Amino acid sequence: MMSLPGFIEEGFRYLGEDWPLYVRGSGPGVVIMHEVPGIYPEVAEFATKVADAGFTVFMPSLFGTPGKPFSATYAATQIARACIRREFAAFEANSSGPMADMLRSLCRYAHERCGGPGVGALGMCFTGNFALALAVEPSVLAPVMCQPSLPIGATAEARAGLHISPAELETVKIRVQQEDLKVLGLRFTHDLMCPKAKFERLHDELGEGFEAIEINSEPFNPHGLPLSAHSVLTRHLVDREGHPTVQALERVLGFFRERLVAG
């Protein structure tokens, strides 16, 4: 397992397989699922901010090399590898795949270890939709979908797909209605990898149970964001007071506090 400065290196065993796990902080548990191409430095920086805000971060390494800097070539290689892995079911609009089972088990572990009302679960890009699938697990009280990009595909079904089975989605909807579960979603308005159709579908399915943050990234937008802006909390976060990406980060941390801090 590669070293990640500031994090305790552990492992999480599930169905006979060991997954590298990086842990940092104290307080209620938050499972962070990194984006493509892996736990690159900006992802680790985001996880550090969550830990510093009063939470215990559990960050499994699902692909890539922890700590390796982002590059277009590195990203292309890792997404190609992840797409063909059966456990991710990357092209399925109506199935979350076996990976969701492992991540739900990790959420239960985080809750048992940290206690409190429950845990948060945040996914980004390739893992963004898993946050919704994890909301089937009762211990998950604060799911955050950051630029969710699965399933992969250009069809109308793929663009509006949520990468979750109908039965799982129904369970989430019941939790929204009966337990006041909330799901937070973040995206840039012109992000082709996370089309607006996904958020429209989430509004249709979850109603007031879905809170959307959509940041203007149109050409010549007032925030200076590139048209290609995709990673709200990492690569395209603009660390400037009042910037909408900083406001999005603050909302995520506030969402975790509201949902996970007892009393």
C-alpha positions as a Markdown table, in Angstrom:
| # | Residue | x | y | z |
|---|---|---|---|---|
| 1 | Met | 0.0 | 0.0 | 0.0 |
| 2 | Met | 1.4 | 3.4 | -1.0 |
| 3 | Ser | 1.9 | 6.0 | 1.8 |
| 4 | Leu | -0.4 | 9.0 | 1.9 |
| 5 | Pro | 1.0 | 11.7 | 4.2 |
| 6 | Gly | -1.3 | 12.7 | 7.0 |
| 7 | Phe | -3.4 | 9.5 | 6.7 |
| 8 | Ile | -3.2 | 6.3 | 8.7 |
| 9 | Glu | -2.8 | 3.4 | 6.3 |
| 10 | Glu | -5.1 | 0.5 | 7.1 |
| 11 | Gly | -6.9 | -2.1 | 5.1 |
| 12 | Phe | -10.6 | -3.2 | 4.7 |
| 13 | Arg | -11.3 | -6.8 | 4.0 |
| 14 | Tyr | -14.5 | -7.7 | 2.1 |
| 15 | Leu | -15.3 | -11.2 | 0.8 |
| 16 | Gly | -11.7 | -12.3 | 1.0 |
| 17 | Glu | -10.3 | -9.3 | -0.8 |
| 18 | Asp | -8.2 | -6.6 | 0.9 |
| 19 | Trp | -8.8 | -3.0 | -0.1 |
| 20 | Pro | -6.3 | -0.2 | 0.8 |
| 21 | Leu | -8.0 | 2.2 | 3.2 |
| 22 | Tyr | -6.7 | 5.6 | 4.3 |
| 23 | Val | -8.1 | 7.1 | 7.6 |
| 24 | Arg | -7.8 | 10.5 | 9.1 |
| 25 | Gly | -9.5 | 12.6 | 11.7 |
| 26 | Ser | -11.9 | 12.0 | 14.6 |
| 27 | Gly | -15.6 | 12.4 | 15.0 |
| 28 | Pro | -18.5 | 11.0 | 12.9 |
| 29 | Gly | -17.5 | 8.8 | 10.0 |
| 30 | Val | -17.5 | 10.0 | 6.4 |
| 31 | Val | -16.7 | 7.5 | 3.6 |
| 32 | Ile | -15.0 | 9.4 | 0.6 |
| 33 | Met | -14.9 | 7.7 | -2.7 |
| 34 | His | -12.3 | 9.2 | -4.9 |
| 35 | Glu | -12.7 | 10.1 | -8.6 |
| 36 | Val | -10.7 | 9.1 | -11.6 |
| 37 | Pro | -7.7 | 8.6 | -11.8 |
| 38 | Gly | -7.3 | 7.8 | -8.1 |
| 39 | Ile | -6.4 | 9.5 | -4.8 |
| 40 | Tyr | -4.4 | 12.3 | -6.4 |
| 41 | Pro | -3.2 | 15.2 | -4.3 |
| 42 | Glu | -6.3 | 17.4 | -4.7 |
| 43 | Val | -8.5 | 14.5 | -3.6 |
| 44 | Ala | -6.3 | 14.0 | -0.5 |
| 45 | Glu | -6.5 | 17.8 | 0.2 |
| 46 | Phe | -10.3 | 17.6 | 0.1 |
| 47 | Ala | -10.4 | 14.6 | 2.4 |
| 48 | Thr | -8.1 | 16.5 | 4.8 |
| 49 | Lys | -10.5 | 19.4 | 4.9 |
| 50 | Val | -13.3 | 17.1 | 5.8 |
| 51 | Ala | -11.2 | 15.6 | 8.6 |
| 52 | Asp | -10.2 | 19.0 | 9.8 |
| 53 | Ala | -13.9 | 20.0 | 10.0 |
| 54 | Gly | -14.4 | 17.3 | 12.7 |
| 55 | Phe | -15.0 | 14.0 | 10.9 |
| 56 | Thr | -13.2 | 10.7 | 10.6 |
| 57 | Val | -12.5 | 10.1 | 6.9 |
| 58 | Phe | -12.4 | 6.6 | 5.5 |
| 59 | Met | -11.1 | 6.7 | 2.0 |
| 60 | Pro | -10.6 | 3.4 | 0.1 |
| 61 | Ser | -8.3 | 3.2 | -2.9 |
| 62 | Leu | -10.5 | 1.7 | -5.6 |
| 63 | Phe | -8.1 | 2.3 | -8.6 |
| 64 | Gly | -5.0 | 4.2 | -9.4 |
| 65 | Thr | -1.9 | 5.0 | -7.3 |
| 66 | Pro | -2.5 | 7.0 | -4.1 |
| 67 | Gly | -0.6 | 10.3 | -4.2 |
| 68 | Lys | 0.2 | 10.2 | -7.9 |
| 69 | Pro | -0.5 | 13.6 | -9.5 |
| 70 | Phe | -3.3 | 14.1 | -12.0 |
| 71 | Ser | -2.6 | 14.0 | -15.7 |
| 72 | Ala | -4.8 | 13.4 | -18.8 |
| 73 | Thr | -2.9 | 10.3 | -19.7 |
| 74 | Tyr | -3.1 | 8.9 | -16.2 |
| 75 | Ala | -6.9 | 9.6 | -16.1 |
| 76 | Ala | -7.5 | 8.0 | -19.5 |
| 77 | Thr | -5.7 | 4.9 | -18.5 |
| 78 | Gln | -7.5 | 4.5 | -15.2 |
| 79 | Ile | -11.0 | 5.1 | -16.6 |
| 80 | Ala | -10.3 | 2.5 | -19.3 |
| 81 | Arg | -9.3 | 0.0 | -16.7 |
| 82 | Ala | -12.2 | 0.8 | -14.4 |
| 83 | Cys | -14.8 | 0.6 | -17.2 |
| 84 | Ile | -14.0 | -3.1 | -17.9 |
| 85 | Arg | -14.0 | -4.1 | -14.2 |
| 86 | Arg | -17.2 | -6.1 | -13.5 |
| 87 | Glu | -17.6 | -4.8 | -10.0 |
| 88 | Phe | -18.2 | -1.2 | -11.2 |
| 89 | Ala | -20.9 | -2.0 | -13.9 |
| 90 | Ala | -20.0 | 1.3 | -15.5 |
| 91 | Phe | -22.4 | 1.1 | -18.4 |
| 92 | Glu | -25.5 | 0.0 | -16.4 |
| 93 | Ala | -28.2 | 2.5 | -15.9 |
| 94 | Asn | -30.3 | 0.3 | -13.6 |
| 95 | Ser | -27.7 | -1.5 | -11.5 |
| 96 | Ser | -25.1 | -0.2 | -9.0 |
| 97 | Gly | -22.9 | -3.3 | -9.4 |
| 98 | Pro | -21.0 | -5.4 | -6.8 |
| 99 | Met | -18.9 | -2.4 | -5.8 |
| 100 | Ala | -21.8 | -0.9 | -4.0 |
| 101 | Asp | -22.1 | -3.9 | -1.7 |
| 102 | Met | -18.4 | -3.5 | -0.6 |
| 103 | Leu | -18.9 | 0.2 | 0.0 |
| 104 | Arg | -22.1 | -0.3 | 2.0 |
| 105 | Ser | -20.1 | -2.8 | 4.2 |
| 106 | Leu | -17.4 | -0.1 | 4.7 |
| 107 | Cys | -20.1 | 2.4 | 5.7 |
| 108 | Arg | -21.3 | 0.0 | 8.4 |
| 109 | Tyr | -17.8 | -0.5 | 9.6 |
| 110 | Ala | -17.2 | 3.3 | 9.8 |
| 111 | His | -20.4 | 3.7 | 11.8 |
| 112 | Glu | -19.5 | 0.9 | 14.2 |
| 113 | Arg | -16.1 | 2.3 | 14.7 |
| 114 | Cys | -17.1 | 6.0 | 15.1 |
| 115 | Gly | -20.6 | 5.7 | 16.6 |
| 116 | Gly | -23.0 | 8.7 | 16.4 |
| 117 | Pro | -26.2 | 8.9 | 14.5 |
| 118 | Gly | -24.7 | 7.6 | 11.2 |
| 119 | Val | -22.1 | 8.3 | 8.5 |
| 120 | Gly | -21.7 | 10.4 | 5.4 |
| 121 | Ala | -20.9 | 9.0 | 2.0 |
| 122 | Leu | -19.5 | 11.2 | -0.8 |
| 123 | Gly | -18.6 | 10.0 | -4.3 |
| 124 | Met | -17.1 | 12.0 | -7.2 |
| 125 | Cys | -17.3 | 11.5 | -10.9 |
| 126 | Phe | -16.9 | 7.8 | -11.6 |
| 127 | Thr | -17.9 | 7.0 | -8.0 |
| 128 | Gly | -20.5 | 9.8 | -7.6 |
| 129 | Asn | -23.6 | 7.7 | -8.2 |
| 130 | Phe | -22.4 | 5.2 | -5.5 |
| 131 | Ala | -23.4 | 7.7 | -2.9 |
| 132 | Leu | -27.0 | 7.3 | -3.9 |
| 133 | Ala | -26.8 | 3.5 | -3.9 |
| 134 | Leu | -25.2 | 3.6 | -0.5 |
| 135 | Ala | -28.2 | 5.4 | 0.9 |
| 136 | Val | -29.9 | 2.0 | 1.0 |
| 137 | Glu | -27.7 | 1.3 | 4.0 |
| 138 | Pro | -29.5 | 2.6 | 7.1 |
| 139 | Ser | -26.3 | 4.0 | 8.7 |
| 140 | Val | -25.8 | 6.4 | 5.7 |
| 141 | Leu | -27.5 | 9.7 | 6.7 |
| 142 | Ala | -25.6 | 12.2 | 4.5 |
| 143 | Pro | -25.1 | 11.0 | 0.9 |
| 144 | Val | -23.4 | 13.5 | -1.4 |
| 145 | Met | -23.2 | 13.0 | -5.2 |
| 146 | Cys | -20.5 | 15.1 | -6.6 |
| 147 | Gln | -20.6 | 15.3 | -10.4 |
| 148 | Pro | -22.0 | 11.8 | -10.7 |
| 149 | Ser | -21.1 | 10.5 | -14.1 |
| 150 | Leu | -22.3 | 6.9 | -14.4 |
| 151 | Pro | -23.6 | 5.2 | -16.4 |
| 152 | Ile | -21.2 | 5.9 | -19.3 |
| 153 | Gly | -23.1 | 6.5 | -22.6 |
| 154 | Ala | -24.6 | 9.1 | -24.8 |
| 155 | Thr | -28.1 | 7.7 | -25.0 |
| 156 | Ala | -31.0 | 9.5 | -23.3 |
| 157 | Glu | -31.3 | 6.5 | -20.9 |
| 158 | Ala | -27.6 | 6.9 | -19.9 |
| 159 | Arg | -27.7 | 10.6 | -19.6 |
| 160 | Ala | -30.6 | 10.4 | -17.1 |
| 161 | Gly | -29.4 | 7.1 | -15.6 |
| 162 | Leu | -28.7 | 6.9 | -11.9 |
| 163 | His | -26.6 | 3.7 | -11.8 |
| 164 | Ile | -29.0 | 2.2 | -9.3 |
| 165 | Ser | -31.4 | -0.7 | -9.4 |
| 166 | Pro | -35.2 | 0.0 | -9.3 |
| 167 | Ala | -35.4 | -1.8 | -5.9 |
| 168 | Glu | -32.5 | 0.2 | -4.4 |
| 169 | Leu | -34.0 | 3.5 | -5.7 |
| 170 | Glu | -37.4 | 2.6 | -4.2 |
| 171 | Thr | -35.7 | 2.0 | -0.8 |
| 172 | Val | -34.0 | 5.4 | -1.0 |
| 173 | Lys | -37.4 | 7.0 | -1.8 |
| 174 | Ile | -39.0 | 5.3 | 1.2 |
| 175 | Arg | -36.2 | 6.6 | 3.4 |
| 176 | Val | -36.7 | 10.1 | 2.0 |
| 177 | Gln | -40.5 | 9.9 | 2.8 |
| 178 | Gln | -40.3 | 8.2 | 6.2 |
| 179 | Glu | -36.9 | 9.2 | 7.6 |
| 180 | Asp | -36.4 | 12.7 | 6.1 |
| 181 | Leu | -33.3 | 11.5 | 4.3 |
| 182 | Lys | -31.7 | 14.1 | 2.1 |
| 183 | Val | -29.3 | 13.7 | -0.8 |
| 184 | Leu | -27.0 | 16.5 | -1.9 |
| 185 | Gly | -25.8 | 16.8 | -5.5 |
| 186 | Leu | -23.1 | 19.1 | -7.0 |
| 187 | Arg | -22.3 | 19.8 | -10.7 |
| 188 | Phe | -21.2 | 22.4 | -13.1 |
| 189 | Thr | -23.9 | 23.5 | -15.5 |
| 190 | His | -22.0 | 22.7 | -18.7 |
| 191 | Asp | -20.4 | 19.4 | -17.5 |
| 192 | Leu | -20.9 | 16.9 | -20.3 |
| 193 | Met | -19.9 | 14.0 | -18.1 |
| 194 | Cys | -22.6 | 14.9 | -15.6 |
| 195 | Pro | -25.5 | 16.1 | -17.7 |
| 196 | Lys | -28.4 | 18.1 | -16.4 |
| 197 | Ala | -30.7 | 15.2 | -17.1 |
| 198 | Lys | -29.3 | 13.3 | -14.1 |
| 199 | Phe | -30.3 | 16.1 | -11.7 |
| 200 | Glu | -33.7 | 16.5 | -13.3 |
| 201 | Arg | -34.2 | 12.8 | -12.8 |
| 202 | Leu | -33.1 | 13.0 | -9.2 |
| 203 | His | -35.6 | 15.9 | -8.6 |
| 204 | Asp | -38.3 | 13.8 | -10.2 |
| 205 | Glu | -37.5 | 10.7 | -8.1 |
| 206 | Leu | -36.7 | 12.3 | -4.7 |
| 207 | Gly | -38.6 | 15.6 | -4.8 |
| 208 | Glu | -37.6 | 17.8 | -1.8 |
| 209 | Gly | -35.3 | 15.0 | -0.7 |
| 210 | Phe | -32.8 | 16.1 | -3.3 |
| 211 | Glu | -30.8 | 19.3 | -2.9 |
| 212 | Ala | -28.9 | 20.4 | -6.0 |
| 213 | Ile | -26.0 | 22.8 | -6.3 |
| 214 | Glu | -25.4 | 23.7 | -9.9 |
| 215 | Ile | -22.5 | 26.1 | -10.6 |
| 216 | Asn | -22.6 | 28.3 | -13.7 |
| 217 | Ser | -19.8 | 27.2 | -16.1 |
| 218 | Glu | -21.2 | 28.6 | -19.3 |
| 219 | Pro | -18.8 | 30.4 | -21.8 |
| 220 | Phe | -17.6 | 33.7 | -20.3 |
| 221 | Asn | -19.2 | 32.9 | -16.9 |
| 222 | Pro | -18.6 | 35.4 | -14.1 |
| 223 | His | -16.6 | 32.9 | -12.0 |
| 224 | Gly | -13.8 | 32.4 | -14.4 |
| 225 | Leu | -14.5 | 28.7 | -14.7 |
| 226 | Pro | -13.4 | 26.8 | -17.9 |
| 227 | Leu | -16.1 | 25.3 | -20.0 |
| 228 | Ser | -14.5 | 21.9 | -19.2 |
| 229 | Ala | -15.0 | 22.4 | -15.4 |
| 230 | His | -15.9 | 19.0 | -13.8 |
| 231 | Ser | -14.5 | 18.4 | -10.4 |
| 232 | Val | -16.3 | 20.7 | -8.0 |
| 233 | Leu | -14.4 | 19.9 | -4.8 |
| 234 | Thr | -11.0 | 19.1 | -6.2 |
| 235 | Arg | -9.3 | 20.1 | -9.5 |
| 236 | His | -11.7 | 22.9 | -10.3 |
| 237 | Leu | -12.2 | 24.3 | -6.7 |
| 238 | Val | -11.2 | 28.0 | -6.7 |
| 239 | Asp | -9.9 | 28.7 | -3.2 |
| 240 | Arg | -11.1 | 32.3 | -3.1 |
| 241 | Glu | -13.6 | 33.6 | -0.5 |
| 242 | Gly | -17.1 | 33.9 | -1.9 |
| 243 | His | -16.3 | 31.7 | -5.0 |
| 244 | Pro | -19.2 | 29.3 | -5.7 |
| 245 | Thr | -17.0 | 26.3 | -5.5 |
| 246 | Val | -15.9 | 27.4 | -2.0 |
| 247 | Gln | -19.5 | 27.9 | -1.1 |
| 248 | Ala | -20.3 | 24.4 | -2.4 |
| 249 | Leu | -17.5 | 23.0 | -0.2 |
| 250 | Glu | -18.9 | 24.9 | 2.8 |
| 251 | Arg | -22.4 | 23.5 | 2.1 |
| 252 | Val | -21.0 | 19.9 | 2.0 |
| 253 | Leu | -19.3 | 20.3 | 5.4 |
| 254 | Gly | -22.5 | 22.0 | 6.7 |
| 255 | Phe | -24.6 | 19.1 | 5.4 |
| 256 | Phe | -22.4 | 16.6 | 7.2 |
| 257 | Arg | -22.7 | 18.6 | 10.4 |
| 258 | Glu | -26.5 | 18.8 | 10.2 |
| 259 | Arg | -26.9 | 15.1 | 9.5 |
| 260 | Leu | -24.1 | 13.5 | 11.5 |
| 261 | Val | -23.4 | 15.6 | 14.6 |
| 262 | Ala | -25.7 | 14.5 | 17.5 |
| 263 | Gly | -27.5 | 17.1 | 19.5 |
